[in-house]
């Protein structure tokens, strides 16, 4: 499977938006992922979510907690800051 950096950013944005202090469970993250493609005809799929969670964990952007929840790491926040377009002041 090829890494899609737009989907990486999207995943990290979802985790940042929906995780609490204990993270977000994969069970809760999956429907948010599947429904967030922006196209009701084409959903994002579970295998890609699992692949990207693992790759983001390998890169240090996500912490996998107990094998069932994920949380954004400091490096994940830094990555999002670096790829998010900020308005000019």
Biopython code that builds the backbone (N, CA, C, O; Angstrom):
import numpy as np
from Bio.PDB.StructureBuilder import StructureBuilder

atoms = [
    (1, "UNK", "N", (0.851, -1.177, 0.000)),
    (1, "UNK", "CA", (0.000, 0.000, 0.000)),
    (1, "UNK", "C", (0.894, 1.237, 0.000)),
    (1, "UNK", "O", (1.900, 1.292, 0.707)),
    (2, "UNK", "N", (0.517, 2.209, -0.789)),
    (2, "UNK", "CA", (1.293, 3.444, -0.871)),
    (2, "UNK", "C", (0.786, 4.459, 0.152)),
    (2, "UNK", "O", (-0.419, 4.619, 0.345)),
    (3, "UNK", "N", (1.700, 5.118, 0.782)),
    (3, "UNK", "CA", (1.379, 6.146, 1.776)),
    (3, "UNK", "C", (0.817, 7.381, 1.064)),
    (3, "UNK", "O", (1.404, 7.874, 0.101)),
    (4, "UNK", "N", (-0.312, 7.867, 1.544)),
    (4, "UNK", "CA", (-0.943, 9.068, 1.003)),
    (4, "UNK", "C", (-0.816, 10.162, 2.066)),
    (4, "UNK", "O", (-1.475, 10.103, 3.104)),
    (5, "UNK", "N", (0.030, 11.155, 1.805)),
    (5, "UNK", "CA", (0.296, 12.178, 2.821)),
    (5, "UNK", "C", (-0.924, 13.031, 3.132)),
    (5, "UNK", "O", (-1.042, 13.553, 4.241)),
    (6, "UNK", "N", (-1.834, 13.183, 2.175)),
    (6, "UNK", "CA", (-3.086, 13.888, 2.476)),
    (6, "UNK", "C", (-3.900, 13.098, 3.492)),
    (6, "UNK", "O", (-4.519, 13.678, 4.385)),
    (7, "UNK", "N", (-3.900, 11.771, 3.355)),
    (7, "UNK", "CA", (-4.634, 10.930, 4.305)),
    (7, "UNK", "C", (-3.922, 10.873, 5.657)),
    (7, "UNK", "O", (-4.574, 10.757, 6.695)),
    (8, "UNK", "N", (-2.599, 10.954, 5.652)),
    (8, "UNK", "CA", (-1.849, 11.017, 6.915)),
    (8, "UNK", "C", (-2.271, 12.263, 7.688)),
    (8, "UNK", "O", (-2.597, 12.185, 8.872)),
    (9, "UNK", "N", (-2.264, 13.407, 7.016)),
    (9, "UNK", "CA", (-2.679, 14.650, 7.678)),
    (9, "UNK", "C", (-4.126, 14.545, 8.140)),
    (9, "UNK", "O", (-4.460, 14.969, 9.247)),
    (10, "UNK", "N", (-4.976, 13.988, 7.305)),
    (10, "UNK", "CA", (-6.390, 13.843, 7.655)),
    (10, "UNK", "C", (-6.555, 12.980, 8.912)),
    (10, "UNK", "O", (-7.332, 13.323, 9.804)),
    (11, "UNK", "N", (-5.830, 11.870, 8.980)),
    (11, "UNK", "CA", (-5.881, 10.995, 10.153)),
    (11, "UNK", "C", (-5.438, 11.747, 11.405)),
    (11, "UNK", "O", (-6.111, 11.694, 12.435)),
    (12, "UNK", "N", (-4.320, 12.439, 11.319)),
    (12, "UNK", "CA", (-3.822, 13.174, 12.482)),
    (12, "UNK", "C", (-4.800, 14.277, 12.892)),
    (12, "UNK", "O", (-4.994, 14.522, 14.083)),
    (13, "UNK", "N", (-5.414, 14.940, 11.913)),
    (13, "UNK", "CA", (-6.439, 15.946, 12.227)),
    (13, "UNK", "C", (-7.620, 15.317, 12.962)),
    (13, "UNK", "O", (-8.125, 15.889, 13.928)),
    (14, "UNK", "N", (-8.066, 14.136, 12.507)),
    (14, "UNK", "CA", (-9.186, 13.451, 13.166)),
    (14, "UNK", "C", (-8.842, 13.100, 14.611)),
    (14, "UNK", "O", (-9.645, 13.315, 15.519)),
    (15, "UNK", "N", (-7.648, 12.562, 14.814)),
    (15, "UNK", "CA", (-7.242, 12.190, 16.174)),
    (15, "UNK", "C", (-7.168, 13.439, 17.048)),
    (15, "UNK", "O", (-7.638, 13.428, 18.186)),
    (16, "UNK", "N", (-6.587, 14.505, 16.530)),
    (16, "UNK", "CA", (-6.483, 15.743, 17.303)),
    (16, "UNK", "C", (-7.869, 16.283, 17.659)),
    (16, "UNK", "O", (-8.076, 16.770, 18.771)),
    (17, "UNK", "N", (-8.805, 16.202, 16.736)),
    (17, "UNK", "CA", (-10.141, 16.763, 16.955)),
    (17, "UNK", "C", (-10.987, 15.929, 17.914)),
    (17, "UNK", "O", (-11.826, 16.479, 18.628)),
    (18, "UNK", "N", (-10.781, 14.611, 17.942)),
    (18, "UNK", "CA", (-11.712, 13.745, 18.664)),
    (18, "UNK", "C", (-11.133, 13.023, 19.877)),
    (18, "UNK", "O", (-11.886, 12.449, 20.664)),
    (19, "UNK", "N", (-9.822, 13.041, 20.044)),
    (19, "UNK", "CA", (-9.225, 12.345, 21.188)),
    (19, "UNK", "C", (-9.378, 13.183, 22.454)),
    (19, "UNK", "O", (-9.343, 14.413, 22.413)),
    (20, "UNK", "N", (-9.549, 12.492, 23.576)),
    (20, "UNK", "CA", (-9.512, 13.169, 24.869)),
    (20, "UNK", "C", (-8.166, 12.846, 25.517)),
    (20, "UNK", "O", (-7.243, 12.399, 24.836)),
    (21, "UNK", "N", (-8.048, 13.069, 26.821)),
    (21, "UNK", "CA", (-6.759, 12.838, 27.487)),
    (21, "UNK", "C", (-6.317, 11.381, 27.449)),
    (21, "UNK", "O", (-5.143, 11.090, 27.676)),
    (22, "UNK", "N", (-7.231, 10.467, 27.167)),
    (22, "UNK", "CA", (-6.890, 9.043, 27.069)),
    (22, "UNK", "C", (-6.777, 8.578, 25.622)),
    (22, "UNK", "O", (-6.582, 7.388, 25.377)),
    (23, "UNK", "N", (-6.895, 9.479, 24.668)),
    (23, "UNK", "CA", (-6.825, 9.126, 23.262)),
    (23, "UNK", "C", (-8.212, 8.879, 22.693)),
    (23, "UNK", "O", (-9.215, 9.314, 23.259)),
    (24, "UNK", "N", (-8.258, 8.181, 21.573)),
    (24, "UNK", "CA", (-9.517, 7.778, 20.949)),
    (24, "UNK", "C", (-9.393, 6.308, 20.571)),
    (24, "UNK", "O", (-8.373, 5.882, 20.028)),
    (25, "UNK", "N", (-10.426, 5.547, 20.858)),
    (25, "UNK", "CA", (-10.375, 4.119, 20.534)),
    (25, "UNK", "C", (-10.514, 3.930, 19.030)),
    (25, "UNK", "O", (-11.149, 4.734, 18.346)),
    (26, "UNK", "N", (-9.919, 2.873, 18.532)),
    (26, "UNK", "CA", (-10.037, 2.553, 17.111)),
    (26, "UNK", "C", (-11.499, 2.312, 16.741)),
    (26, "UNK", "O", (-11.913, 2.614, 15.622)),
    (27, "UNK", "N", (-12.279, 1.771, 17.671)),
    (27, "UNK", "CA", (-13.705, 1.526, 17.415)),
    (27, "UNK", "C", (-14.432, 2.848, 17.176)),
    (27, "UNK", "O", (-15.325, 2.914, 16.332)),
    (28, "UNK", "N", (-14.062, 3.898, 17.905)),
    (28, "UNK", "CA", (-14.678, 5.213, 17.710)),
    (28, "UNK", "C", (-14.087, 5.957, 16.517)),
    (28, "UNK", "O", (-14.779, 6.739, 15.864)),
    (29, "UNK", "N", (-12.814, 5.715, 16.233)),
    (29, "UNK", "CA", (-12.146, 6.401, 15.130)),
    (29, "UNK", "C", (-12.598, 5.872, 13.770)),
    (29, "UNK", "O", (-12.724, 6.644, 12.820)),
    (30, "UNK", "N", (-12.842, 4.577, 13.669)),
    (30, "UNK", "CA", (-13.168, 3.967, 12.378)),
    (30, "UNK", "C", (-14.358, 4.620, 11.683)),
    (30, "UNK", "O", (-14.225, 4.982, 10.514)),
    (31, "UNK", "N", (-15.523, 4.796, 12.332)),
    (31, "UNK", "CA", (-16.636, 5.418, 11.600)),
    (31, "UNK", "C", (-16.344, 6.870, 11.214)),
    (31, "UNK", "O", (-16.804, 7.334, 10.170)),
    (32, "UNK", "N", (-15.593, 7.585, 12.036)),
    (32, "UNK", "CA", (-15.230, 8.958, 11.691)),
    (32, "UNK", "C", (-14.362, 8.961, 10.439)),
    (32, "UNK", "O", (-14.523, 9.819, 9.572)),
    (33, "UNK", "N", (-13.452, 8.012, 10.344)),
    (33, "UNK", "CA", (-12.579, 7.864, 9.182)),
    (33, "UNK", "C", (-13.397, 7.518, 7.941)),
    (33, "UNK", "O", (-13.263, 8.162, 6.901)),
    (34, "UNK", "N", (-14.242, 6.499, 8.059)),
    (34, "UNK", "CA", (-15.012, 6.026, 6.901)),
    (34, "UNK", "C", (-15.957, 7.094, 6.358)),
    (34, "UNK", "O", (-16.194, 7.153, 5.152)),
    (35, "UNK", "N", (-16.492, 7.927, 7.226)),
    (35, "UNK", "CA", (-17.483, 8.925, 6.817)),
    (35, "UNK", "C", (-16.866, 10.262, 6.421)),
    (35, "UNK", "O", (-17.591, 11.179, 6.038)),
    (36, "UNK", "N", (-15.556, 10.391, 6.505)),
    (36, "UNK", "CA", (-14.942, 11.706, 6.335)),
    (36, "UNK", "C", (-14.252, 11.911, 4.995)),
    (36, "UNK", "O", (-13.405, 12.794, 4.865)),
    (37, "UNK", "N", (-14.602, 11.110, 4.002)),
    (37, "UNK", "CA", (-13.933, 11.239, 2.709)),
    (37, "UNK", "C", (-14.348, 12.497, 1.965)),
    (37, "UNK", "O", (-13.640, 12.945, 1.063)),
    (38, "UNK", "N", (-15.488, 13.073, 2.333)),
    (38, "UNK", "CA", (-15.998, 14.221, 1.604)),
    (38, "UNK", "C", (-16.798, 13.823, 0.382)),
    (38, "UNK", "O", (-17.330, 14.677, -0.327)),
    (39, "UNK", "N", (-16.883, 12.516, 0.131)),
    (39, "UNK", "CA", (-17.646, 11.994, -1.000)),
    (39, "UNK", "C", (-18.494, 10.836, -0.498)),
    (39, "UNK", "O", (-17.959, 9.772, -0.186)),
    (40, "UNK", "N", (-19.821, 11.024, -0.413)),
    (40, "UNK", "CA", (-20.671, 9.953, 0.118)),
    (40, "UNK", "C", (-20.643, 8.679, -0.722)),
    (40, "UNK", "O", (-21.027, 7.612, -0.244)),
    (41, "UNK", "N", (-20.196, 8.784, -1.956)),
    (41, "UNK", "CA", (-20.116, 7.614, -2.844)),
    (41, "UNK", "C", (-18.885, 6.757, -2.554)),
    (41, "UNK", "O", (-18.886, 5.553, -2.813)),
    (42, "UNK", "N", (-17.840, 7.378, -2.017)),
    (42, "UNK", "CA", (-16.569, 6.679, -1.799)),
    (42, "UNK", "C", (-16.100, 6.928, -0.371)),
    (42, "UNK", "O", (-15.692, 8.039, -0.032)),
    (43, "UNK", "N", (-16.159, 5.901, 0.463)),
    (43, "UNK", "CA", (-15.705, 6.069, 1.845)),
    (43, "UNK", "C", (-14.228, 5.705, 1.954)),
    (43, "UNK", "O", (-13.685, 4.975, 1.125)),
    (44, "UNK", "N", (-13.600, 6.228, 2.992)),
    (44, "UNK", "CA", (-12.246, 5.796, 3.315)),
    (44, "UNK", "C", (-12.364, 4.429, 3.983)),
    (44, "UNK", "O", (-13.325, 4.178, 4.710)),
    (45, "UNK", "N", (-11.404, 3.551, 3.745)),
    (45, "UNK", "CA", (-11.539, 2.155, 4.154)),
    (45, "UNK", "C", (-10.683, 1.812, 5.372)),
    (45, "UNK", "O", (-9.637, 2.414, 5.615)),
    (46, "UNK", "N", (-11.164, 0.823, 6.126)),
    (46, "UNK", "CA", (-10.492, 0.378, 7.348)),
    (46, "UNK", "C", (-9.055, -0.084, 7.116)),
    (46, "UNK", "O", (-8.187, 0.271, 7.913)),
    (47, "UNK", "N", (-8.750, -0.868, 6.052)),
    (47, "UNK", "CA", (-7.354, -1.296, 5.884)),
    (47, "UNK", "C", (-6.376, -0.123, 5.768)),
    (47, "UNK", "O", (-5.260, -0.192, 6.284)),
    (48, "UNK", "N", (-6.789, 0.945, 5.097)),
    (48, "UNK", "CA", (-5.903, 2.107, 4.992)),
    (48, "UNK", "C", (-5.746, 2.783, 6.351)),
    (48, "UNK", "O", (-4.649, 3.226, 6.693)),
    (49, "UNK", "N", (-6.822, 2.870, 7.130)),
    (49, "UNK", "CA", (-6.734, 3.448, 8.471)),
    (49, "UNK", "C", (-5.719, 2.684, 9.316)),
    (49, "UNK", "O", (-4.850, 3.287, 9.946)),
    (50, "UNK", "N", (-5.827, 1.376, 9.327)),
    (50, "UNK", "CA", (-4.915, 0.552, 10.134)),
    (50, "UNK", "C", (-3.477, 0.716, 9.654)),
    (50, "UNK", "O", (-2.558, 0.849, 10.462)),
    (51, "UNK", "N", (-3.286, 0.706, 8.336)),
    (51, "UNK", "CA", (-1.953, 0.899, 7.764)),
    (51, "UNK", "C", (-1.369, 2.247, 8.203)),
    (51, "UNK", "O", (-0.223, 2.321, 8.645)),
    (52, "UNK", "N", (-2.176, 3.318, 8.074)),
    (52, "UNK", "CA", (-1.668, 4.648, 8.404)),
    (52, "UNK", "C", (-1.446, 4.834, 9.898)),
    (52, "UNK", "O", (-0.496, 5.508, 10.297)),
    (53, "UNK", "N", (-2.295, 4.254, 10.728)),
    (53, "UNK", "CA", (-2.062, 4.314, 12.177)),
    (53, "UNK", "C", (-0.716, 3.666, 12.496)),
    (53, "UNK", "O", (0.066, 4.211, 13.275)),
    (54, "UNK", "N", (-0.447, 2.517, 11.904)),
    (54, "UNK", "CA", (0.829, 1.836, 12.154)),
    (54, "UNK", "C", (2.016, 2.637, 11.634)),
    (54, "UNK", "O", (3.037, 2.731, 12.314)),
    (55, "UNK", "N", (1.899, 3.219, 10.434)),
    (55, "UNK", "CA", (2.999, 4.016, 9.890)),
    (55, "UNK", "C", (3.213, 5.281, 10.724)),
    (55, "UNK", "O", (4.352, 5.677, 10.967)),
    (56, "UNK", "N", (2.117, 5.916, 11.162)),
    (56, "UNK", "CA", (2.247, 7.121, 11.994)),
    (56, "UNK", "C", (2.833, 6.780, 13.359)),
    (56, "UNK", "O", (3.572, 7.582, 13.930)),
    (57, "UNK", "N", (2.518, 5.616, 13.881)),
    (57, "UNK", "CA", (3.133, 5.167, 15.138)),
    (57, "UNK", "C", (4.625, 4.920, 14.918)),
    (57, "UNK", "O", (5.447, 5.307, 15.749)),
    (58, "UNK", "N", (4.981, 4.274, 13.796)),
    (58, "UNK", "CA", (6.394, 4.043, 13.473)),
    (58, "UNK", "C", (7.163, 5.362, 13.383)),
    (58, "UNK", "O", (8.316, 5.448, 13.807)),
    (59, "UNK", "N", (6.510, 6.392, 12.825)),
    (59, "UNK", "CA", (7.151, 7.697, 12.642)),
    (59, "UNK", "C", (7.163, 8.527, 13.925)),
    (59, "UNK", "O", (7.803, 9.577, 13.979)),
    (60, "UNK", "N", (6.456, 8.059, 14.958)),
    (60, "UNK", "CA", (6.405, 8.783, 16.217)),
    (60, "UNK", "C", (5.313, 9.836, 16.283)),
    (60, "UNK", "O", (5.291, 10.638, 17.217)),
    (61, "UNK", "N", (4.399, 9.852, 15.306)),
    (61, "UNK", "CA", (3.314, 10.845, 15.283)),
    (61, "UNK", "C", (2.116, 10.423, 16.120)),
    (61, "UNK", "O", (1.373, 11.274, 16.609)),
    (62, "UNK", "N", (1.920, 9.129, 16.290)),
    (62, "UNK", "CA", (0.827, 8.601, 17.099)),
    (62, "UNK", "C", (1.379, 7.622, 18.118)),
    (62, "UNK", "O", (2.324, 6.884, 17.841)),
    (63, "UNK", "N", (0.779, 7.623, 19.300)),
    (63, "UNK", "CA", (1.058, 6.597, 20.305)),
    (63, "UNK", "C", (-0.124, 5.642, 20.303)),
    (63, "UNK", "O", (-1.276, 6.069, 20.383)),
    (64, "UNK", "N", (0.162, 4.352, 20.211)),
    (64, "UNK", "CA", (-0.879, 3.329, 20.298)),
    (64, "UNK", "C", (-0.916, 2.875, 21.750)),
    (64, "UNK", "O", (0.087, 2.422, 22.302)),
    (65, "UNK", "N", (-2.093, 3.004, 22.360)),
    (65, "UNK", "CA", (-2.254, 2.748, 23.793)),
    (65, "UNK", "C", (-3.035, 1.458, 23.988)),
    (65, "UNK", "O", (-4.205, 1.371, 23.617)),
    (66, "UNK", "N", (-2.390, 0.467, 24.566)),
    (66, "UNK", "CA", (-3.066, -0.796, 24.854)),
    (66, "UNK", "C", (-3.553, -1.543, 23.628)),
    (66, "UNK", "O", (-4.384, -2.444, 23.742)),
    (67, "UNK", "N", (-3.049, -1.181, 22.460)),
    (67, "UNK", "CA", (-3.436, -1.870, 21.237)),
    (67, "UNK", "C", (-4.815, -1.520, 20.717)),
    (67, "UNK", "O", (-5.249, -2.072, 19.705)),
    (68, "UNK", "N", (-5.525, -0.601, 21.393)),
    (68, "UNK", "CA", (-6.888, -0.312, 20.939)),
    (68, "UNK", "C", (-7.200, 1.179, 20.868)),
    (68, "UNK", "O", (-8.248, 1.548, 20.340)),
    (69, "UNK", "N", (-6.340, 2.039, 21.374)),
    (69, "UNK", "CA", (-6.566, 3.484, 21.323)),
    (69, "UNK", "C", (-5.327, 4.167, 20.769)),
    (69, "UNK", "O", (-4.222, 3.629, 20.838)),
    (70, "UNK", "N", (-5.525, 5.362, 20.215)),
    (70, "UNK", "CA", (-4.403, 6.143, 19.696)),
    (70, "UNK", "C", (-4.479, 7.556, 20.253)),
    (70, "UNK", "O", (-5.554, 8.063, 20.573)),
    (71, "UNK", "N", (-3.312, 8.179, 20.359)),
    (71, "UNK", "CA", (-3.207, 9.551, 20.842)),
    (71, "UNK", "C", (-2.121, 10.238, 20.027)),
    (71, "UNK", "O", (-1.108, 9.626, 19.686)),
    (72, "UNK", "N", (-2.336, 11.498, 19.721)),
    (72, "UNK", "CA", (-1.346, 12.292, 19.010)),
    (72, "UNK", "C", (-0.164, 12.565, 19.942)),
    (72, "UNK", "O", (-0.361, 12.918, 21.105)),
    (73, "UNK", "N", (1.045, 12.406, 19.443)),
    (73, "UNK", "CA", (2.249, 12.688, 20.224)),
    (73, "UNK", "C", (2.677, 14.139, 19.990)),
    (73, "UNK", "O", (2.103, 14.845, 19.161)),
    (74, "UNK", "N", (3.682, 14.559, 20.729)),
    (74, "UNK", "CA", (4.242, 15.895, 20.528)),
    (74, "UNK", "C", (4.732, 16.030, 19.087)),
    (74, "UNK", "O", (4.499, 17.052, 18.442)),
    (75, "UNK", "N", (5.409, 14.999, 18.587)),
    (75, "UNK", "CA", (5.897, 15.026, 17.203)),
    (75, "UNK", "C", (4.736, 15.096, 16.216)),
    (75, "UNK", "O", (4.844, 15.743, 15.174)),
    (76, "UNK", "N", (3.629, 14.434, 16.537)),
    (76, "UNK", "CA", (2.445, 14.502, 15.683)),
    (76, "UNK", "C", (1.877, 15.907, 15.629)),
    (76, "UNK", "O", (1.490, 16.386, 14.564)),
    (77, "UNK", "N", (1.827, 16.571, 16.785)),
    (77, "UNK", "CA", (1.376, 17.969, 16.812)),
    (77, "UNK", "C", (2.318, 18.848, 15.987)),
    (77, "UNK", "O", (1.869, 19.705, 15.227)),
    (78, "UNK", "N", (3.629, 18.629, 16.142)),
    (78, "UNK", "CA", (4.607, 19.408, 15.377)),
    (78, "UNK", "C", (4.436, 19.180, 13.878)),
    (78, "UNK", "O", (4.509, 20.127, 13.094)),
    (79, "UNK", "N", (4.205, 17.920, 13.473)),
    (79, "UNK", "CA", (3.997, 17.626, 12.053)),
    (79, "UNK", "C", (2.768, 18.370, 11.533)),
    (79, "UNK", "O", (2.823, 19.001, 10.478)),
    (80, "UNK", "N", (1.655, 18.296, 12.278)),
    (80, "UNK", "CA", (0.445, 19.007, 11.844)),
    (80, "UNK", "C", (0.703, 20.504, 11.730)),
    (80, "UNK", "O", (0.266, 21.139, 10.770)),
    (81, "UNK", "N", (1.407, 21.068, 12.697)),
    (81, "UNK", "CA", (1.731, 22.496, 12.628)),
    (81, "UNK", "C", (2.538, 22.816, 11.374)),
    (81, "UNK", "O", (2.343, 23.866, 10.762)),
    (82, "UNK", "N", (3.440, 21.920, 10.990)),
    (82, "UNK", "CA", (4.314, 22.186, 9.845)),
    (82, "UNK", "C", (3.593, 22.070, 8.505)),
    (82, "UNK", "O", (4.025, 22.681, 7.528)),
    (83, "UNK", "N", (2.514, 21.305, 8.435)),
    (83, "UNK", "CA", (1.821, 21.105, 7.152)),
    (83, "UNK", "C", (0.478, 21.825, 7.082)),
    (83, "UNK", "O", (-0.225, 21.729, 6.076)),
    (84, "UNK", "N", (0.121, 22.535, 8.130)),
    (84, "UNK", "CA", (-1.135, 23.276, 8.137)),
    (84, "UNK", "C", (-0.870, 24.693, 7.657)),
    (84, "UNK", "O", (0.013, 25.383, 8.167)),
    (85, "UNK", "N", (-1.640, 25.110, 6.680)),
    (85, "UNK", "CA", (-1.489, 26.453, 6.131)),
    (85, "UNK", "C", (-2.015, 27.455, 7.150)),
    (85, "UNK", "O", (-3.148, 27.358, 7.621)),
    (86, "UNK", "N", (-1.174, 28.402, 7.470)),
    (86, "UNK", "CA", (-1.565, 29.427, 8.435)),
    (86, "UNK", "C", (-1.827, 30.734, 7.682)),
    (86, "UNK", "O", (-1.080, 31.080, 6.768)),
    (87, "UNK", "N", (-2.874, 31.454, 8.057)),
    (87, "UNK", "CA", (-3.142, 32.733, 7.380)),
    (87, "UNK", "C", (-2.038, 33.743, 7.665)),
    (87, "UNK", "O", (-1.430, 33.738, 8.736)),
    (88, "UNK", "N", (-1.794, 34.597, 6.699)),
    (88, "UNK", "CA", (-0.796, 35.645, 6.890)),
    (88, "UNK", "C", (-1.322, 36.673, 7.874)),
    (88, "UNK", "O", (-2.499, 37.030, 7.845)),
    (89, "UNK", "N", (-0.449, 37.141, 8.737)),
    (89, "UNK", "CA", (-0.858, 38.125, 9.757)),
    (89, "UNK", "C", (-0.872, 39.521, 9.187)),
    (89, "UNK", "O", (-1.191, 40.475, 9.897)),
]
sb = StructureBuilder()
sb.init_structure("model")
sb.init_model(0)
sb.init_chain("A")
sb.init_seg("    ")
for serial, (resi, resn, name, xyz) in enumerate(atoms, 1):
    if name == "N":
        sb.init_residue(resn, " ", resi, " ")
    sb.init_atom(name, np.array(xyz, "f"), 0.0, 1.0, " ", f" {name:<3s}", serial, name[0])
structure = sb.get_structure()
